[in-house]
């Protein structure tokens, strides 16, 4: 059994840093957003590198963000890092019945995934197939997730806007913002169709392909100018360094 002494010590160190009343206590959830984003991308870089030492270090930096946000919440009388861990344990137990039902031996992966989704749906009554998607994620991954959810809910593939099938680079605009505007408009249209259907008595999750077409009214979306087109993925990829020093 793994000894988790260092994990408890990390939480204690965060408490001690907080006790000095310096830079740490001036931070808010909002002010730490950029660090959380940077550390997440650095973890992804470490995964891609295949270097376990680099991954261990970057996961530690990401853990710092969990401890930091939890400490801010504790100071605000909201929750502690122990509450965060307890919430996770309860979620895993609820969505993984084999943890508590005496199951032994290997699991069928398909059955495990199905049980997870069933438990997840039971926990959270959702009015839209898009509920639960992190809308703050980068536009490209957001588009991928929104389209995936819509297709899983029976949305006709031919109604997906061309603007979400192509990444355009003009060299003069902000590709991220343009794509985000497109995907948010698409998501808004999906929610509007679901709401209209529900008003007519269609249960949540009850839209089939014909029903989607009947209720579908696409919202206006901004149009881009002449551009190079790259189908199926990001047009340009580069890894940039941080513009300034940051903690972690």
N, C-alpha and C positions, 0 to 999 in steps of 0.2 A: 504494500500500500504506500502510495506517495505521501511524503511528509510536506504539508502545505504551510510550514512555519513561515517561510519567506513571504508568502502571500499576505498573511496577517501582519507581518512586519512592514510590508509596503503600505498597508492602510494606516498603520501606526506612524510611519514616517510622514505621510500626508497630513495627519493630525498635528504632528509636531511642527511641520512647516507652517501650518495654518496658525498655530499658537503664537508665532512671532509677530503676526500682524503686519507683515510686509506686503510685497507685490501680490502674493497669493490672495489675500483677503480683498484686494481691489478688483478682482476678476468676477465676471458674470458668465452665465451660460452663453450669452451672446458674444462676449469678447473672446471666448475660447473656441468659437466656431471654426475659425481659420486654422487653428492648431489641430483640431480634430480632423478636419479635411486633409491637411498636409500629412498627418501621421497615418491616416488610412491609406493614402496613396503610397506612402513609403513602405507600408506593410505589403502592399500589392507589388511594389518593385522588388522587395525582398523575396516574395514568393516566386516571382519570375526569375530571379537570379539563381534560385536553387541553393543558396548559401544558408545553412541552418543557423550559423552564428549571427548572420545579419538579420535573419527572421526573428530569432530570439530577442535581439536588441530592439527591433522595431515593434514587436508585440509588447515589450515592456513599455515603450513610449506610448503605445495605444492604451495600455492598462493605466498609465498615469492619467490619461484623459478621463477614464471611467472613475478613478479615485477622486480626481479634481472636481468633476461635475457632481459627484455624490457628496463631496464635502461642502460644496456651495449649497446644495439642497438641504443638507443637515443644518447649516448655519441659518437657513431660512425656515427651519422647522417643518420641512416637507418629508424627507426620508433620508436614510443613511445608506452607506455602501452595503451594510448587512441586509437591509431591506431589498436592495437591488439583487443581491445573491439569492435571498429567499424567494423573490418573485421568479427568478430564473429556475430555481429548483422546482417550484410549484408548477411552472409551465412545462418543464421537461417531464415531470411525473404525469401530468394530465394528458400530454400528447404522446407519451411513450408508455402505454399500459404494460408492456413487458417488464418495466422496472419494478412493478408492484404486484403483478398477477402470478408470480412464481414461474414464469416462463424460463426454460433452460434450452440450451442448444442454439444453433444458428437461426437467424431470422430471415424470412422471405422479404427482400427489399421492397418489392412492389406492395406487399401487404402493409409493411411498415410505413411507407409513404402515404398510402391510402388512409391508414389509421390516423396519421398526423394531420392530414387535411380535414378529416371528419371532425377531429377534436378541435381543430383551429376554428372551423366554421361554427361549432357549437358554442365556443367561447365568445365569439364576437358576431352579433347580428349585423350583417352588412347590407346596405341598401344599394350598393353598386359593386360591379365586378372589379372596380378600380380601388375600392376601399382598402387601406392598409399599404398602398404603394408609397414609398418615400418620395414625395414630389420634389424634394430639394436635391436629389442626386443629379449628376451630370446629365445633360440633355440626351446624349446618345444612349446611355443605359436606361434613362427614363423612357425614351421612345420604345426601346426594345421590350421593357417590362409592360408598358401600357398596351402595346400591340399583342404581346403574348397573352395577357389577361383577357383582352377583348376577344381574341380568337378562341380561347378556351371557353368563353361564354357564348359561342356560336355566332360571333360577328362575321359577316361576309368579308372575305379577303379582298374582294374587288372594291369595297368601300373605303379601304385604307387609303388616305390621300397620297398622291405621288410624292408630295413634299416630304413624307416620312419614309419613303423608300430610297431617297437620294440625298446625299450630303453635298451641298453646294458651297464652293469656296470662291469668293469674288476678289479677295485681297483688299477689299475696302470696308467690309462690314464685320460684324461679330457673328460668326457662324453659330456659336453656342447659344446666343440670345435668340437668333432667328429660329433655330430648331426648337428651342424651348417654347417660343410663342406658338409654333405649329403644333407641338404635342399637347400643350395646354388647351389650345382650341379644340383639338381632336378629343381630348379627355372630357372637355365641357360638353361637346356634342353627345358623347356616350352617356354621360350622366343625365342630360336633358331627355334623351330617348328613353332611358330607364325610368325616369320620373314620369314621363307621359304615359308609358306603358302601365306603370303601377297605378296611376290615376284611373286608368281604364280597367283596373282589376287584374292585370297580369302580375302574378307573384314575383318577388325578387328572384332573379336567376331563371325566370321562366321564358325568356325571349329565345325563339328559334330564329333561323336565318330569315324566314319570311317576315317575322315580326320586327326584326331589326330593320329591314328595308322599309317597312310600313311606318315606323316611328322615326326614321333617320332624317335629320335636317342638319347638314354640316354648318358649323359656324364659319363666319368670315375669317380667313387667315391671311397674314401678310405675305405678299409675293416677293421673291428675290429677283435680282437682276441677272444679267448674263453671268454664267459661272462654269467652272470646270465641274463635271459630275463624276462622282465615284460611288458606285452602287455597292451596297452590302457591308459598309463599314466606314470608320473614320477616314477622312481623306488624307490628313497629315497627322503623323504621330511624332512627338518628340518629348524628351524628358528634360525639363528645365530645372535648374537649381532654385532654391529659395532666394527671394530677393533680399530678405533680411534674416537675421538670426532669430530663432524661436526656441522656446523651451521644449525639451524632449528630443 
